[in-house]
Amino acid sequence: MSTPQVLPPQRPSLGDASLDLAAPRVVLTLPVGASPLGLAVSPVGLNAYVANNGSGSVSVVDGGTLTVATALAPLPGPAEVAVAPDNAHLYVADIATNTVTIVQRDLYRVVGTVPVGNTPSGLKVDPSGLRLYVANQGSDTVSVVNTLSDSVMATIPVGDQPTGVAVAPTGLEVYVANKGDNTLSVIDPVAQSVVATVTGLSAPLGVATSPSNARLYVANSAANTVSVIDTSTRSPIATVPVGSTPWGLAASPDGQQVYVANNGSDNVSVIDTSTHAVTDTIAVGHQPTGVAITPNGLSVYVANKGSNTVSVIQTLNAMSPTLGPQAGGTIVTLTGTSLSGATAVRFGTAPAVIVANTSNQIVVVTPPGVGVAQVTVTTPGGTSNPKPFVYYPRGDVQSLAPSAGPTAGRNVITLRGDQLATASQVLFGSVPALPVVVSDSRLDVPVPPGVSAGCVPLTVSTAGGLTTGTLSYRYVEPPTAGVLKPTTGSVFGGNVITITGQNLATTAMVTIRGTVAQFSIGSNILLSVVVPSAPAPGPADVIVTTAAGTLTLPGAYLYT
């Protein structure tokens, strides 16, 4: 009888040290409940949640160990799931009861149920976590749920049979794919109404935005294509042929790829967003539906309705993120081959804490460090090739201008400071915004809508960590109708009038008949204005400009 051959452990590999990424591939197929439809990934990427429509449950995939546990049951008909940005709650759309179930994530306990429209099929939380948008396929509406009160705050009519929903990363627009009338509805969250309709689609099911919100991607299930839409013009700029019956789709965090689940051909198309061409086709389970990507972009989860599984696609020989604060504490994922049984992961000579380990993936928490550290993995088979990780200094924000603006947002402010080149997010209180990096010392930031009038602290997130200083931004309401006294005066000017109204404290300019007037702010309801001279008698418009808008009093002052 021959002795079984025992193969020696293989040397672990992280691929090429230049960080060139290998093609993504399926590394694991996990059994879940019956007929999985929608899925979502937690904000930090440590878990994926799968709505099993056929078995009335939500499965949880541990993103570190890549194992599955059924965390929530029974639910009559879960179709879609979303995760709050703070990772505190899950929201599950139930097509059997026409409700959204609210789940406390840490305990997986149902804490509320919100009635919405008929057949809720699409579900997305806005970046602030304050609003949940639900596409009701059976009632041609979108329910807007206030997540603070767990109640519907608005019901917005959209197109026929709305299915997919996407929220702009800025939170300033919501996009709804309407399968029944081949359109896409664009919703203004402030006005709570449809402000534009994109036509020419073909039974659209899924919709996703690019991280910059410059592009929309819409899965045309009847045409086997993906439409690429310019968000500024709201018009298609490309049509990409994909597999059969494209359903769900998601854009990678770096915006370079879009993954499309082709329900009819049992595969996933990978679209290069720079060329609008399919660069890879990955076989998955039967009838793939939902797609979700981890925040680090290394793992893609695909729900396979027909085979009751989730396919895990990974980009191997990669590390993400590759930057982090000098204080350490960054969660870093490394992918490669022969990584099982890791005994150490070192950043330079400093050991990292290993959180999870599989044959193709290791999740670690970085130790403190400075400069560039070469990352290596040690297993019984040896030590891997290195990958560079950069420790980044903390940023410093010193000023902002303007420091106030309307509660509706959409204006742009400028932040100045140091070490800002890696800024990825600016928080206005708890509401996030996407900064535009102009230089290492300047950020231009589109202001998101405010929860209410008042001051909120600003927090800037960079590779060096969170920068929280003393700077704050003031949300103000627009000025309202004012009363002017006296209303007449000589064309020579020089007299003083008062304007009373509301929200006048941020007044920056007053004009009378187009001429700039000197003024002083008495209070939020009172201005004193020195009337400028005029070339001729007659009525004059009085215009008050504040940080939140303008107040026009037509013909309110009469020159005599």
KEMI-73611 format. One record per residue (C-alpha): z, y, x. Coordinates in steps of 0.1 Angstrom, whole numbers, padded with zeros to 4 digits, always signed. Each point is the difference from the previous one (the first is absolute). Layout:
# residues N
ZYX;...
//
This chain:
# residues 560
+0000+0000+0000;-0011+0033+0015;+0024+0029+0004;-0010+0031-0021;-0012+0028+0022;+0022+0030+0000;-0020+0032+0006;+0017+0027+0020;+0008+0033-0018;-0029+0025+0001;+0003+0033+0017;+0004+0028-0026;-0028+0024-0003;-0002+0036-0014;-0037+0002+0008;-0016+0026+0022;+0024+0026+0013;-0023+0028-0010;+0010-0005-0036;-0036-0007-0012;+0006-0017-0033;-0014-0034-0008;-0018-0007-0033;+0024-0007-0029;+0004-0035-0011;+0021-0021-0025;+0030-0014+0019;+0019-0014-0030;-0004-0009-0037;+0032+0001-0020;+0006-0016-0034;+0013+0024-0027;+0003+0000-0038;-0028-0007-0024;-0029+0025-0003;+0011+0027+0024;-0017+0033-0007;+0014+0031+0015;+0021+0004+0031;+0016+0028+0021;+0016+0004+0034;+0033+0017+0007;-0001+0034+0017;+0012-0014+0033;-0021-0031-0004;+0028-0026+0002;-0008-0016-0034;-0029-0005-0024;+0004-0004-0037;-0023-0021-0022;-0003+0002-0038;-0006-0036-0012;-0015+0006-0035;-0002-0037-0009;+0035-0010+0009;+0019+0032-0010;+0015+0007+0034;-0002+0022+0030;-0002-0017+0034;+0013+0016+0032;-0017-0006+0033;+0022+0007+0030;-0023+0019+0024;+0019-0012+0031;+0003-0037-0006;-0030-0003-0024;+0020-0021-0025;+0001+0004-0038;+0029+0001-0025;-0002+0007-0037;+0022+0030-0005;-0005+0009-0036;-0005-0020-0032;-0006-0004-0028;-0024+0028-0009;-0024-0006-0029;-0032+0012+0017;+0002+0019+0033;-0034+0013+0011;+0007+0026+0026;+0029+0011+0023;+0008+0032+0018;+0027+0010+0025;+0019+0033+0000;-0005+0020+0033;+0037-0003+0007;-0002-0038-0005;+0028+0002-0025;-0019-0012-0031;-0029-0022-0010;-0021+0007-0031;-0017-0028-0018;-0027+0005-0026;+0002-0026-0027;-0031-0005-0022;+0018-0023-0024;+0026+0026-0011;-0018+0032+0008;+0029+0012+0022;+0008+0008+0036;+0031-0019+0013;+0022+0018+0025;+0016-0022+0026;+0028+0009+0025;-0016-0013+0032;+0030-0009+0020;+0015-0022-0027;-0033-0008-0018;+0017+0009-0033;-0017+0015-0030;+0015+0034-0006;-0024+0015-0026;-0031-0005-0022;-0024+0028-0010;-0024-0005-0029;-0035+0012+0010;-0035-0004-0015;-0019-0032-0009;-0008-0025+0028;+0014+0019+0031;-0023-0012+0028;+0002+0026+0028;+0032+0014+0015;+0007+0025+0028;+0030+0021+0011;-0008+0035+0013;+0011+0008+0036;+0031+0019-0012;+0012-0031-0019;+0006+0023-0030;-0029-0011-0022;-0016-0033-0008;-0035-0002-0013;-0009-0029-0024;-0036-0008-0010;+0001-0014-0036;-0032-0020-0003;+0005-0007-0037;+0007+0036-0011;-0023+0020+0023;+0029+0021+0014;+0021+0005+0030;+0038+0001-0005;+0019+0023+0024;+0035-0013+0005;+0028+0022+0013;+0018-0023+0024;+0032+0021-0001;+0004-0004-0038;-0020-0033-0003;-0020+0015-0029;-0036+0009-0008;-0005+0038+0006;-0037+0001-0009;-0028-0022-0014;-0034+0010+0013;-0032-0011-0017;-0026-0013+0026;-0031-0021-0002;-0006-0034-0017;+0021-0030+0013;+0018+0017+0030;+0009-0026+0026;+0006+0012+0036;+0021+0030+0010;+0003+0018+0033;+0021+0030+0008;-0012+0025+0027;+0023-0001+0031;+0007+0036-0007;+0010-0008-0035;-0023+0028-0013;-0025-0023-0018;+0000-0033-0018;-0031-0022-0003;-0005-0025-0028;-0029-0026-0001;-0012-0005-0036;-0017-0034-0003;-0013+0004-0035;-0021+0032+0004;-0008-0002+0037;+0018+0031+0010;+0029+0013+0022;+0025+0025-0015;+0015+0026+0023;+0034+0012-0012;+0019+0032+0011;+0037-0011+0000;+0012+0036-0005;-0023+0007-0030;+0004-0037-0011;-0036-0001-0011;-0034-0013+0011;-0017+0027+0020;-0032-0019+0010;-0019-0032-0008;-0021-0019+0025;-0028-0020-0016;-0026-0025+0011;+0024-0028+0009;-0003-0036-0012;+0030-0016-0017;+0024+0014+0026;+0032-0020+0005;+0018+0012+0031;+0002+0034+0017;+0016+0011+0033;+0002+0032+0020;-0004+0005+0037;+0032+0011+0018;-0014+0035+0004;-0011+0000-0037;-0035+0010+0011;-0016-0031-0015;+0005-0022-0031;-0011-0036-0001;-0008-0016-0034;-0007-0037-0005;-0030-0004-0024;+0006-0035-0014;-0033-0002-0019;-0022+0012+0029;+0017-0018+0029;+0004+0033+0019;+0025+0026+0011;-0007+0036-0007;+0012+0025+0026;+0009+0034-0016;+0005+0033+0017;+0032+0014-0015;-0009+0036+0006;-0033-0002-0019;+0010-0030-0022;-0034-0015+0005;-0011-0034+0015;-0012+0002+0036;-0006-0037+0007;-0003-0034-0018;+0011-0030+0020;-0011-0036-0010;+0029-0024+0001;+0008-0035-0014;-0001-0011-0036;+0021+0018-0026;+0021+0023+0022;+0034+0006-0014;+0029+0015+0020;-0005+0020+0032;+0022+0018+0025;-0006+0024+0029;+0016-0006+0034;+0027+0025+0011;-0023+0013+0027;-0028+0005-0025;-0025-0021+0021;-0004-0030-0024;+0000-0008-0037;+0008-0035-0011;-0016-0012-0032;+0010-0031-0019;-0031-0017-0015;+0012-0019-0030;-0033-0019-0006;-0007-0010+0036;+0035-0009+0013;-0001+0023+0029;+0010+0034+0013;-0025+0026+0013;+0011+0023+0028;-0018+0034-0002;-0003+0022+0031;+0007+0035-0015;-0020+0018+0027;-0032-0019-0006;+0005-0011-0037;-0010-0035+0010;+0017-0034-0004;+0011-0012+0035;+0018-0032-0009;+0002-0024-0029;+0032-0021-0002;+0004-0031-0021;+0032-0001-0020;+0013-0019-0031;-0017-0004-0034;-0006+0031-0021;+0017+0027+0022;+0013+0030-0020;+0025+0024+0016;+0001+0012+0036;+0028+0018+0019;+0003+0010+0037;+0032+0005+0020;+0007+0035+0012;-0007-0011+0036;-0034-0012-0010;+0003-0034+0016;+0005-0022-0031;-0020-0002-0032;+0013-0019-0030;-0025-0014-0026;+0011-0014-0034;-0022-0030-0010;+0001-0003-0037;-0019-0033-0002;+0019-0019+0027;+0035+0014-0006;+0003+0011+0036;+0002+0031+0022;-0022+0001+0031;+0015+0018+0030;-0026+0017+0022;+0010+0013+0034;-0015+0020+0027;+0010-0020+0031;+0006+0012+0036;+0014+0033-0012;+0032+0021-0001;+0010+0026-0026;+0013+0026+0003;-0007+0008+0036;+0022+0031+0000;+0036+0006-0008;+0031+0022+0006;+0019-0001+0033;+0031-0009-0019;-0016-0034-0010;+0004-0016-0034;-0037-0003-0008;-0011-0031-0018;-0030-0014+0020;-0022-0029-0009;-0019-0019+0027;-0027-0026-0008;-0016-0026+0022;+0000-0037+0006;+0026-0025+0011;+0028+0024-0008;+0024-0026-0016;+0035-0004+0014;+0000+0034+0018;+0031+0003+0021;-0005+0036+0010;-0021+0031-0007;+0004+0027+0026;-0010+0036+0001;-0003+0004+0037;+0032-0017+0011;+0020+0009-0032;+0003-0028-0026;-0009+0006-0036;+0017-0015-0030;-0022-0027-0015;+0000+0002-0038;-0025-0027-0009;-0023-0024+0019;-0029-0022-0010;-0028-0016+0020;-0022+0031-0004;+0025+0028-0005;+0032+0015+0013;+0019+0029-0016;+0024+0018+0023;+0022+0032+0001;-0006+0021+0030;+0027+0008+0026;+0004+0036+0012;-0024+0011+0027;-0020+0027+0017;-0037+0002+0008;-0023-0030-0002;+0015-0035-0002;-0020-0032+0005;+0009-0024-0028;+0001-0037+0007;+0009-0031-0020;+0017-0030+0017;+0000-0035-0016;+0006-0035+0015;-0037+0001+0010;+0004+0031+0022;-0004+0038-0003;-0029+0017-0017;-0023+0027+0013;+0014+0036-0005;-0007+0026-0027;+0009+0037+0006;+0025+0017-0023;+0005+0038+0003;+0034+0015-0005;-0006+0035-0015;+0024+0030+0002;+0014+0014-0033;-0020+0029-0015;+0014+0034-0006;-0010+0023-0029;+0008+0036+0005;-0017+0020-0028;-0021-0002-0032;-0022+0025-0018;-0001+0008-0028;+0035-0012-0008;-0005+0000-0038;-0026-0010-0025;-0006-0012-0036;+0017-0031-0015;-0035-0013-0007;-0006-0003+0037;-0036-0003+0014;+0004+0030+0023;+0001-0005+0038;+0028+0009+0024;+0001+0000+0038;+0028-0015+0021;+0003+0009+0036;+0021-0018+0027;-0003-0025+0028;-0009-0037+0003;-0018-0001-0034;-0032-0017+0009;+0011-0034-0015;+0013+0015-0033;-0008-0024-0028;+0020+0014-0029;+0019+0031-0011;+0027-0003-0027;+0006+0029-0024;+0035-0012-0010;-0010-0036-0010;-0036+0007-0008;-0025-0009+0028;-0031+0019+0012;-0027-0009+0025;-0002+0025+0029;-0032+0010+0018;+0007+0000+0037;-0016+0031+0015;+0017-0002+0033;+0032-0014+0016;+0017+0033-0011;-0016+0005-0034;-0002-0019-0033;-0018+0012-0032;+0016-0016-0030;-0013-0002-0036;+0031+0006-0021;+0006-0027-0026;+0012+0009-0036;+0037+0008-0001;+0025-0017-0023;+0014+0034-0010;+0004+0035+0012;+0023+0005+0030;+0004-0006+0037;-0006-0035+0016;+0005-0010+0036;-0030-0009+0021;-0001-0033+0020;-0028-0008+0024;-0006-0037+0010;-0016-0005+0034;-0002-0029+0024;+0032+0015+0016;+0019-0004-0032;+0010+0023-0029;+0003+0037+0007;+0025+0016-0023;+0008+0036+0008;+0013+0030-0019;-0034+0008-0015;-0005+0000-0037;-0028+0007-0025;+0005+0018-0032;-0018-0010-0032;-0004+0029-0024;-0013+0003-0035;-0030+0024-0007;+0008+0035-0011;+0001+0005-0038;-0010+0029-0023;+0016+0033+0011;+0009+0033-0015;-0009+0032+0018;+0019+0033-0003;-0011+0028-0002;-0036-0009-0008;-0015+0034+0007;-0001+0025+0029;-0021+0025+0020;-0031-0010+0020;+0019+0015+0030;+0024-0030-0001;+0032-0001+0019;+0022-0007-0030;+0020-0032-0003;-0004-0026-0027;+0018-0033-0007;-0015-0034-0009;+0023-0025-0017;-0009-0036-0004;+0009-0035+0013;-0004-0016+0035;-0007+0033+0019;+0022-0006+0030;-0029-0013+0022;-0023+0030-0007;-0022+0006+0029;-0023+0027-0014;-0004+0024-0029;-0033+0018-0008;-0008+0027-0025;-0037+0005-0008;-0007-0020+0032;+0021+0022+0023;+0029-0016+0018;+0033+0016-0010;+0033+0001+0018;+0027-0020-0018;+0036-0013+0003;+0015-0032-0015;+0031+0008-0021;+0005-0036-0012;-0019-0030-0013;-0007+0020-0031;-0005+0036+0013;-0024+0018+0022;-0001+0037+0009;-0035+0013+0008;-0012+0033+0014;-0032+0009-0018;-0030+0008+0023;-0024+0028-0008;-0032-0005-0020;-0034+0017+0002;-0002+0006-0038;+0021-0003-0032;-0001-0032-0020;+0015-0034-0005;+0008-0022+0030;+0007-0037+0005;+0033-0009+0017;+0000-0032+0020;+0031-0016+0015;-0006-0027+0026;+0028-0025+0007;+0003-0033+0020;-0006-0019-0032;-0030+0020-0014;-0009+0033-0015;+0010+0020-0030;-0027+0023-0014;+0009+0028-0025;-0034+0012-0011;-0002+0038-0007;+0038+0002+0001;+0002+0033+0018;-0017+0032-0011;-0009+0027+0025;+0000+0034-0016;
//
